[in-house]
Amino acid sequence: MHVIKKTITKEDGRALYYYHFPGTATAEEKQVFDKIEGEVEIIEEPEETADV
Amino acid sequence: MSELRWNPTLEEWVVTATHRQDRTFFPPPDYDPLAPTKPGGFPTEIPASAYEIVVFENKFPSFRPEPPQPSVEGSVLYPVRPASGVCEVICYTPNLDAELAQLPAAKLRELVRVWAERFKDLGDRPYVDYVYIFENKGKEIGVTLPHPHGQIYAYPFVPPIPAKEVAAARSYTARTGRNLYDDIIARENHDGVRIVWQNASFLCVVPFYARYPYEVHIIAERAHTSLKQMGTKELNDLAEALRVIGQKYNALWNKSLPYIMLMHQSPTTGASYDEYRFHVEFYPPYRTPEKLKYLAGSEAGAGVFINDTHAEDTAKILRDTAPLQW
């Protein structure tokens, strides 16, 4: 399952990242996350990898 | 403010961060800075009224992406550098009385996913040479905020202990033609007596060379040097291992055991670190239910740890201790 990340900048310039997990979030968590205004990034499920 | 000062006698950097003297120190529960901000309530570090996992740059950082110039001028004897880097805080529960090992299994898997994402994001930055994920748990360790949280330091250099481990792994391969961590895993599986727990992807042992009585290392079975190289199954297996070890610690003396938990991963300099291996280390400070293991003269001044126990004995105790879920 993918993860959704929203990036905001706090008033003092510091970065803050909210991570949302659609598969397990409660209704309240989803509602709050949806209202956050920030840069959205979708993080896909990591692929299974071979030894490197 | 922060700056790096070179210690020429040990050839390592020391970070001065004078502003951290004023950091928040055990605030009352109503002023928990790591709680969500409730409508009309105290504005915490997290503006939203609920969160799943949130990461933010530390208000009192030792390293900053855009650091100030050092307060003193450097010299050949005493070089100085700006403290460039990042210090982040990770909050994975809005509950003040929660703890990592007692998180629902799915939540812990999500936290591991976030660690992997932060490793990649920070490690890709040109001014970062090493991403260090850790968690201090308990007042005995020196935490100043009781709300459970992890931290990430993104250093502008490779810190001494990981650098020494990388050098040792390379030296071992040069001498033997084999991988140091493959040989440690094979030896531990052969001996069996220091194994605490294992799953398909990770071996949990009190290492032969443990410095703390109940020190546990979680070592990746596969030749992966960082979270970035792991797939979902391996990340989930790591979450499971962390949960089991944390719950065994709590069951050991039927109390929430303090510890330092840290991850050793490959540096992010762009070089190859194939000889190295991802692993997690836990350092609980207690040697009995009431007695702490202090870092005193030999440990602090000479760098020689005196362990009052044998790894084989404490590993058996932890192996025989059933994880405690509460």
Chai-1 contact restraints between the chains, C-beta under 6 A:
chainA,res_idxA,chainB,res_idxB,connection_type,confidence,min_distance_angstrom,max_distance_angstrom,comment,restraint_id
A,R14,B,E57,contact,1.0,0.0,6.0,A-B,restraint_1
A,A15,B,E57,contact,1.0,0.0,6.0,A-B,restraint_2
A,L16,B,F56,contact,1.0,0.0,6.0,A-B,restraint_3
A,Y17,B,V55,contact,1.0,0.0,6.0,A-B,restraint_4
A,Y18,B,V54,contact,1.0,0.0,6.0,A-B,restraint_5
A,Y19,B,I53,contact,1.0,0.0,6.0,A-B,restraint_6
A,Y19,B,V114,contact,1.0,0.0,6.0,A-B,restraint_7
A,H20,B,E52,contact,1.0,0.0,6.0,A-B,restraint_8
A,F21,B,E52,contact,1.0,0.0,6.0,A-B,restraint_9
A,F21,B,E110,contact,1.0,0.0,6.0,A-B,restraint_10
A,T24,B,A106,contact,1.0,0.0,6.0,A-B,restraint_11
A,A25,B,E52,contact,1.0,0.0,6.0,A-B,restraint_12
A,E28,B,A50,contact,1.0,0.0,6.0,A-B,restraint_13
A,E29,B,A50,contact,1.0,0.0,6.0,A-B,restraint_14
A,E29,B,E52,contact,1.0,0.0,6.0,A-B,restraint_15
A,V32,B,A48,contact,1.0,0.0,6.0,A-B,restraint_16
A,V32,B,S49,contact,1.0,0.0,6.0,A-B,restraint_17
A,V32,B,A50,contact,1.0,0.0,6.0,A-B,restraint_18
A,I36,B,A48,contact,1.0,0.0,6.0,A-B,restraint_19
A,I43,B,E117,contact,1.0,0.0,6.0,A-B,restraint_20
A,E45,B,T232,contact,1.0,0.0,6.0,A-B,restraint_21
A,P46,B,G231,contact,1.0,0.0,6.0,A-B,restraint_22
A,P46,B,T232,contact,1.0,0.0,6.0,A-B,restraint_23
A,E47,B,G231,contact,1.0,0.0,6.0,A-B,restraint_24
A,E48,B,G231,contact,1.0,0.0,6.0,A-B,restraint_25
A,T49,B,Q229,contact,1.0,0.0,6.0,A-B,restraint_26
A,T49,B,G231,contact,1.0,0.0,6.0,A-B,restraint_27
A,D51,B,R222,contact,1.0,0.0,6.0,A-B,restraint_28
A,D51,B,A223,contact,1.0,0.0,6.0,A-B,restraint_29
A,V52,B,Q229,contact,1.0,0.0,6.0,A-B,restraint_30
